[in-house]
């Protein structure tokens, strides 16, 4: 039985996951551990997600390399290290209400769901929004997905314990800070150039935000659709 999007190994086997893939995944997870990812909850969740099922057939043989790959609509599936880094920084707990900006392939979404969160996820590219529903269905995950402008968040479902942005933003959207609960965390790559600084916003009270900056990463840009103004 699938409940709240939790992972079922048998479901993945039916969907095209194999013992070979599982072995390659274990090697990837060990490489992430050696690169400094220390949250075993994150590593365990990623070890359960068949990344190759989120990728174009042309790249499947490289699915467990620590690299980003195209997924269509000018977007990419993030490098596993980046997924692990952001998820570790987000520091989710089971039962948290989490907003993800940029569903993309759905890979990061599934990692979060596997960690027991209640996920709300927004994608602005219609092609990806339609495709990701198929990926979720294959694996038995059931996030609440929306086609819309990530800069605006999801005010109808706010506030959120955590917010994760998976594209490079030129600035920190005020709407996302407003939709964060006191005690919540927003993780967002910030920068208008070719690279961004991974940034953590901690909301101590309704009016107090603490900003911390971490390592540099490269993301596709977080775009706004003027039709949603």
N, C-alpha and C positions, 0 to 999 in steps of 0.2 A: 504494500500500500504506500502511496506517495502522499505525504502530509507536509504542508507548508513549504514545498519545494525542496525537501531534503533529498540528498543523494541516495540512490539505490544502485548498487553495483550491477545487479542483474540487468537493470534497464540500460546501462551503458554497454554491456556486452551485446545486447540485442541491437544497439545502435551503431556497432562497428568498432567498439573498443576491443583490443586484443591483449593477450599477455605480453606480446612484443611491445605494444604501445605503453603498457603499464611499466615495463622495465625501463623504457626510454624516459618515462616520466620520473621514475625514481632517480635516475642519473641527473636529470634536470634539477630536481629538488635538491639534491646534494650539492650541485654547483651553486645554487642560490644560497644555500647555507654557508658555503665557503666564501661567498661574496658579502656576507654580513647580515643576511636575513636571519633573525634569531627567534621570531615569534613562531613557535611550532604549530600554533593553530592555523596560521596563514599557510605554512608549508604543507600541513596535512590536508587542508582544503584544496590547494593547488594540485596535490598528488592525486586527488580524486577526479579532477576535471580533465576529460579527453580533449586537449587543445586542438588536436588534428581535425575534430569534427566542426570546428569553427572557421576552418580555413579553406581557401580555394584548392581544388584538386591539384593545381600546378605546384603548390607549396607543401603538400601533405608530408612528403618525405623529409622535410626540414622542420616539421611542427615542433619538435622538442629541442631545437636550437634556441639559444637565448637571444632571439632577434625579433624585430617587428616585421610584419608582412602586409602587403596590400589586401584589402577585403572588398574593394569596390567603392564607388562614389568619392574617390580621392582620399579615403580613410585607411587606417591600418588597425590590425590587431596588435596591441602593445607588446613590447618586449616583456617576457616573463619577469625579469628583474624589476622592471618598472611597476608591473602589477603587484608584485610582492612588496615593494617599497611603499607604494601608496597605501596598500591595505594595512601594512604594519603600522604606518603613521596614523591611519584613521582610528586604529585601536577599537574595533567594534566589539560589542558584547552580544551574546545570544539574546534575541528579543528586541534589539535596537531597531528603531524605525530609521531607515537610511534612504536618502535621495542620491541617485547617481545621475550626473549630467554627462550624456554621451554614451548611449548603450553600445554603439558600434557592433561588433560581432556577437556580443553577449557573454564573452569569456569572463571579463571582470565581474559582470553581474552574477554569474554562476558561482564564482569564488565567494562573493559576499553572501549569497543565499546559502551556500554550503556551510558557512560559519554561523548560520542560524538567525540572520536578520530578516526583517520584513522590508523588502526592497521595492522602491518606486524608482523607475528609470525613464529618462527622457532622451529621445533621439530626434534630430532635426532632418536627417536624410531619409526621405520616404523609402528609397530602395533598401537601405539597411534596416529600417523599422519593419518592413514587411519580411525581410529575410530572417531577422533575429527571432521572430515569433516561431518560425519553423525549428530553429535551433533549440529554443526553450522547450518546445513540444517534444522533440526527440528525447530529451534528457529528463523530462518530467518536472521541470522547474516552472514556477508560476508567479513571477514578479508582476507588479502592476506597471505596464508599459504605456508610454505616452508619446505621441508624435507632436513635437512642439519646440518652442524656443527655450533652450537651457538657461539663458540669461535670466529668464523670469522665474525659473524654478517651478514648484508645484504648490502654490499658495493654498489651494483648496484642501491639501492634505497635510499642511504644516501644522505644528512645528516638527522638526526632525532631530533625532539624536546625533546623526552624522550626515554630512553631505560630502560627496566625492565628485570632483570634476576630472574628466579623463581627456581633456583637450586643453591646449594652451590658451589662456585668457590674457588679453592685454591689460586687464584690471580685475579687481575682485568685485563681482556684482553685488551691489547693496541688497538686492532682493534675496540673495542666498543667505547673507548674514542675518537678515530679518527673519528668515524661515528656520533658523537654527535655535534649538532650545538652549536655555541657560545650562551650562555644563557641557554643551555640545562641541563638536569639532568639525571644521571644514578643511578639507585637503584639496588644494588647487595649484596647478602649475601656472605661474604668472610671468608674463613677458611677451612683448610684441615682436621680438626678433626671431631668429632661427632656433634659439634655445630659451628655456624657461626655468625659473627657480621654483622648486617645490616648496610650497608655502602652507603653513598650518595656521589656521585661525581658531583660537579657543575663546568661546563665549562664556565668560565668568558670570556675568549678570546680563540683564536685558540691555544695558547700556555700555558694558565694558568688554572690549575685544582685545585679545593679546595675539600679536602676530609673530611667528617664528619662521625663519627661512633656512632651507636645507640645501641639498645638492642640485646641480643643474641637469636638466633633461631636455629631450627634444620631443615635442608633441605636434600633431596636426592642430591647426587653429580652431578655437571655439568660435563658430560662426553665428551670426544673428540673421534671422529671416525677417526682412522688413514687413512682410505680410502679416506678421504677428505683433506689430507695433500697436 
